[in-house]
Amino acid sequence: MADQIARHRAALGMVHYILSGKGVYQCQGKTFRLGEGEAFLICPGELIYYEADREEPWIYTWIGMQGIKIKGYLERTSLVESLVFCYGGYPRLRACHERLFEAEQKTQSRDLLMNSILYEYLFLLADKFPNKKPAGAEKRSNYVEEALNFIEGAFCGPITVQDIADHLCLNRSYLHRQFKAAMGVSVQDYLLDRRIRQACILRKNTDLPIQVAARSVSYQDALYFSKIFHQKKEVTPSQCRMRHQRRSQTP
């Protein structure tokens, strides 16, 4: 893929591997001039800029990653600090790019195959470019991952931040500090956002009345839920459904 200019705040974690040509990549106040055989990491949420060289524009292949655990997986590598790297004598890394492209052409169980290759790719990155951070930092990262896993499995129930802290055998304040440092939001805000996202899915894809949708994400008071929903999404649950229906009907 050839590219000219891109300047934006990244929504995905991405690795661009340069097949030929040259270009420039800017991130975290650093400027890198890169060429064939080199790669650069784009972390979620980073403000980035990259541009192909005018005389020898690069052609690259890229892998995009999205999900609540991606940031933690990338932090197991040293790439979040170095940002640029070279696969060198590790052809399995480049092969993952090719295999993901082939997997995308599949029509049956494509997601399973692509996820399996992506996890292999993340393992290879962590194996070749390990993060040498202290064991204590890794332990704190594990706490956040365990909290995310617990929330994902229980957010539809009436769990609280204290329930999450108790599940992890942690002090609530300690959990709050570690979670916010890793995720950029508090545990309470993340839990609320997760419930609202699920409610959006229910409003868009089902005919469930608002009372049922609210109870499905632990809110017994439909009016209070509608108020919270509006604060977060700037539309009411009913408006959310109508907007989705209009988009679905647009040719």
C-alpha positions as CSV (number, residue, x, y, z in Angstrom):
1,M,0.0,0.0,0.0
2,A,1.4,3.4,-1.0
3,D,0.7,6.4,1.2
4,Q,1.1,10.1,0.9
5,I,0.1,11.9,4.1
6,A,-1.7,10.9,7.2
7,R,-2.1,13.0,10.4
8,H,-4.6,11.8,13.0
9,R,-5.1,10.4,16.4
10,A,-4.9,6.6,16.0
11,A,-7.9,4.6,16.9
12,L,-6.2,1.2,16.3
13,G,-2.9,-0.3,17.3
14,M,-1.1,-0.8,14.0
15,V,2.3,-2.0,12.6
16,H,3.4,-0.8,9.2
17,Y,6.1,-2.9,7.5
18,I,7.8,-1.1,4.6
19,L,8.3,-3.3,1.5
20,S,10.0,-0.8,-0.6
21,G,10.7,3.0,-0.8
22,K,11.1,5.5,1.9
23,G,9.1,7.8,4.1
24,V,8.9,9.7,7.4
25,Y,7.0,8.9,10.6
26,Q,6.4,11.3,13.5
27,C,5.1,10.3,17.0
28,Q,5.7,11.4,20.6
29,G,7.8,14.3,19.4
30,K,10.2,12.1,17.5
31,T,10.8,12.0,13.8
32,F,12.0,8.8,12.0
33,R,13.1,8.4,8.4
34,L,12.5,4.9,7.4
35,G,13.1,2.6,4.5
36,E,12.7,-0.9,3.1
37,G,12.7,-3.7,5.8
38,E,11.9,-1.4,8.6
39,A,8.6,-1.2,10.6
40,F,6.9,1.3,12.8
41,L,4.3,1.0,15.6
42,I,1.3,3.2,16.0
43,C,-0.2,2.9,19.5
44,P,-3.9,3.5,20.1
45,G,-4.7,7.1,21.0
46,E,-1.4,8.5,19.8
47,L,-1.3,11.7,17.6
48,I,0.7,10.6,14.6
49,Y,1.9,11.8,11.2
50,Y,3.5,9.9,8.4
51,E,4.3,10.7,4.8
52,A,5.8,8.9,1.8
53,D,9.0,10.2,0.3
54,R,8.3,12.3,-2.8
55,E,11.0,10.7,-5.0
56,E,10.8,7.1,-3.6
57,P,7.4,6.7,-2.1
58,W,7.1,3.7,0.2
59,I,4.9,0.7,-0.3
60,Y,4.0,-1.0,2.9
61,T,1.8,-3.7,4.4
62,W,0.1,-3.2,7.8
63,I,-1.6,-5.1,10.6
64,G,-4.3,-3.3,12.6
65,M,-5.3,-4.4,16.1
66,Q,-8.3,-3.3,18.2
67,G,-9.7,-4.5,21.5
68,I,-9.6,-3.8,25.3
69,K,-6.5,-5.9,25.7
70,I,-4.4,-4.7,22.8
71,K,-2.7,-1.8,24.7
72,G,-1.6,-4.3,27.4
73,Y,-0.3,-6.8,24.9
74,L,1.7,-4.1,23.1
75,E,3.2,-3.0,26.4
76,R,4.7,-6.5,26.8
77,T,7.1,-5.4,24.1
78,S,9.8,-2.7,24.0
79,L,8.2,-1.3,20.8
80,V,6.0,1.2,22.8
81,E,9.2,2.9,23.7
82,S,11.3,2.5,20.5
83,L,8.3,2.8,18.1
84,V,10.4,1.7,15.1
85,F,12.1,-1.7,14.6
86,C,13.3,-4.2,12.0
87,Y,12.1,-7.8,11.6
88,G,15.7,-8.8,10.7
89,G,16.3,-12.5,10.7
90,Y,12.8,-13.3,11.9
91,P,10.8,-14.2,8.8
92,R,7.9,-15.5,10.8
93,L,6.9,-11.9,11.6
94,R,6.7,-10.9,8.0
95,A,4.9,-14.1,7.2
96,C,2.1,-13.1,9.5
97,H,1.4,-10.1,7.3
98,E,1.0,-12.4,4.3
99,R,-1.0,-15.0,6.2
100,L,-3.5,-12.4,7.5
101,F,-4.0,-11.1,3.9
102,E,-4.7,-14.6,2.8
103,A,-7.1,-15.2,5.8
104,E,-9.1,-12.1,4.9
105,Q,-10.1,-13.8,1.6
106,K,-11.7,-16.7,3.4
107,T,-15.5,-16.8,3.6
108,Q,-16.0,-19.3,6.4
109,S,-14.8,-18.8,10.0
110,R,-12.5,-16.0,8.8
111,D,-12.5,-14.2,12.2
112,L,-11.2,-17.3,14.0
113,L,-8.3,-17.7,11.6
114,M,-7.4,-14.0,11.6
115,N,-7.5,-13.9,15.4
116,S,-5.2,-16.9,15.7
117,I,-2.7,-15.3,13.4
118,L,-2.9,-12.0,15.2
119,Y,-2.2,-13.7,18.6
120,E,0.8,-15.5,17.1
121,Y,2.0,-12.2,15.7
122,L,1.7,-10.5,19.1
123,F,3.6,-13.4,20.7
124,L,6.4,-13.1,18.2
125,L,6.7,-9.4,18.8
126,A,6.8,-9.9,22.6
127,D,9.3,-12.8,22.1
128,K,11.7,-10.8,19.8
129,F,11.3,-7.4,21.4
130,P,10.5,-8.1,25.1
131,N,9.8,-5.3,27.5
132,K,12.3,-5.4,30.3
133,K,10.1,-3.6,32.8
134,P,10.2,-4.6,36.4
135,A,8.1,-7.5,37.6
136,G,6.0,-5.2,39.8
137,A,4.9,-3.2,36.7
138,E,3.9,-6.4,35.0
139,K,1.9,-7.5,38.0
140,R,0.1,-4.2,38.0
141,S,-0.7,-4.7,34.3
142,N,-2.1,-8.1,35.1
143,Y,-4.4,-6.6,37.7
144,V,-5.9,-4.3,35.0
145,E,-6.3,-7.2,32.6
146,E,-8.0,-9.3,35.3
147,A,-10.3,-6.3,36.1
148,L,-11.2,-6.0,32.4
149,N,-11.9,-9.7,32.1
150,F,-14.1,-9.6,35.2
151,I,-16.1,-6.6,33.9
152,E,-16.6,-8.3,30.6
153,G,-18.1,-11.3,32.2
154,A,-20.2,-9.6,34.8
155,F,-21.1,-6.0,33.6
156,C,-24.7,-7.0,32.9
157,G,-25.2,-7.7,36.6
158,P,-25.3,-5.2,39.4
159,I,-21.5,-5.3,40.1
160,T,-19.8,-2.3,41.6
161,V,-16.2,-1.0,41.7
162,Q,-15.9,-2.5,45.2
163,D,-17.0,-5.9,43.9
164,I,-14.3,-5.7,41.3
165,A,-11.7,-4.8,43.9
166,D,-12.9,-7.6,46.2
167,H,-12.7,-10.1,43.3
168,L,-9.0,-9.1,42.8
169,C,-8.3,-8.9,46.5
170,L,-7.2,-5.3,46.1
171,N,-7.7,-2.0,47.8
172,R,-10.3,0.0,45.9
173,S,-8.1,3.1,45.7
174,Y,-5.1,1.1,44.5
175,L,-7.2,-0.5,41.8
176,H,-8.6,2.9,40.8
177,R,-5.0,4.4,40.4
178,Q,-3.7,1.4,38.4
179,F,-6.7,1.1,36.2
180,K,-6.8,4.8,35.3
181,A,-3.1,4.9,34.6
182,A,-3.4,2.0,32.2
183,M,-6.8,2.8,30.6
184,G,-7.1,6.5,30.9
185,V,-10.5,6.3,32.6
186,S,-11.7,5.3,36.0
187,V,-13.1,1.8,36.7
188,Q,-16.5,3.4,37.3
189,D,-16.5,5.2,34.0
190,Y,-15.3,2.2,32.1
191,L,-18.0,0.0,33.7
192,L,-20.7,2.6,32.8
193,D,-19.4,3.0,29.2
194,R,-19.4,-0.8,28.8
195,R,-23.0,-1.0,29.9
196,I,-24.1,1.9,27.6
197,R,-22.3,0.2,24.6
198,Q,-24.2,-3.0,25.3
199,A,-27.5,-1.1,25.6
200,C,-26.8,0.6,22.2
201,I,-26.3,-2.8,20.6
202,L,-29.6,-4.0,22.1
203,R,-31.5,-0.8,20.9
204,K,-30.1,-1.1,17.4
205,N,-30.4,-4.8,16.8
206,T,-33.5,-5.9,18.8
207,D,-37.1,-4.7,19.4
208,L,-36.7,-4.9,23.2
209,P,-38.5,-2.1,25.0
210,I,-36.4,0.3,27.0
211,Q,-37.3,-1.3,30.3
212,V,-35.9,-4.6,29.2
213,A,-32.8,-3.1,27.7
214,A,-32.2,-1.2,30.9
215,R,-32.6,-4.3,33.1
216,S,-30.3,-6.2,30.7
217,V,-27.4,-4.0,31.8
218,S,-28.3,-3.9,35.5
219,Y,-30.5,-0.8,35.6
220,Q,-33.9,-1.4,37.2
221,D,-35.1,2.2,36.8
222,A,-35.7,2.8,33.0
223,L,-36.0,6.6,33.5
224,Y,-32.7,6.8,35.3
225,F,-31.1,4.6,32.7
226,S,-32.5,6.9,29.9
227,K,-31.0,9.9,31.6
228,I,-27.5,8.2,31.9
229,F,-27.8,7.1,28.3
230,H,-28.5,10.6,27.1
231,Q,-25.6,12.0,29.1
232,K,-23.2,9.6,27.5
233,K,-24.5,9.4,23.9
234,E,-26.2,12.8,23.6
235,V,-29.3,11.0,22.3
236,T,-32.1,9.2,24.1
237,P,-32.4,5.4,23.7
238,S,-35.4,5.9,21.4
239,Q,-33.5,8.4,19.2
240,C,-30.6,5.9,19.0
241,R,-32.9,3.2,17.7
242,M,-34.6,5.6,15.2
243,R,-31.3,6.8,13.8
244,H,-30.1,3.3,13.3
245,Q,-33.3,2.4,11.5
246,R,-33.0,5.4,9.2
247,R,-29.5,4.5,8.3
248,S,-30.5,0.9,7.7
249,Q,-33.3,2.0,5.3
250,T,-31.0,4.4,3.3
251,P,-30.2,2.8,-0.1
